[in-house]
Amino acid sequence: MSGGWVRHDGSPPGIWPRLGLLLLAALVLLMPAVLPAGAQAARPLKLVALGDSLTAGYRLPADAAFPAVLERELRKKGHAVTVANAGVSGDTSTGGLDRVDWSVPDGTDGVILELGANDMLRGTDPAVTRKALDTIITRLKGRGIPVLLAGMRASANLGPDYVARFDALYPDLAKQHELVFYPFFLAGVAGERGLNLDDGLHPNTKGVEAVVAGILPAVESFLARLGKPER
């Protein structure tokens, strides 16, 4: 039989299978657009921890520093998040201000701000610390980047006037800028010999784990805020 065969409707052989494949390919291409937003893979939130040696992980392996431990614990709780380490040992609040623009890249979803311990240890006027932190927060908010403020407390040997002025600046800034606020970064760790290195100032690996356990609820509250418009 020359000339091949045709279907009873007159169509050439093979056209329906080919049309089916074309339709299937078109559906695959359109699927990301038609799926509900929640069904698409979420981009991990990008946090930056901007701080001093307490953030950097002084004398600790990189994977034992505060940002790395915090990221692991958040992921265990189901949060898709990365936490970049922008801690610099010895940094003051003014030093953090000097580098905030390049330490916090575009595309950052939120910043955990931990600075001021070195100001306190040097006896820096709390007004200087307040102004630097205020400027950091204002600059980040101007870029649309929310801030979680981690507070610090002054050593009692600096005198009651200094302690009162220094300790007050963190809650004042948090209230002024309506920030998620964790009152004392070293809560439950400061002064605990078993949680600190031999210098008595910097957390050891267990100390960092304790810091993360303490701040974790505040960070989760912060994550819940991300994506909402800043005032």
Helices and strands as residue ranges (DSSP letters): H 15-34, G 37-39, E 45-51, H 53-56, G 62-64, H 66-76, E 81-87, H 93-103, E 110-114, H 117-121, H 126-142, E 147-150, G 156-158, H 160-177, E 180-182, G 193-195, H 205-225
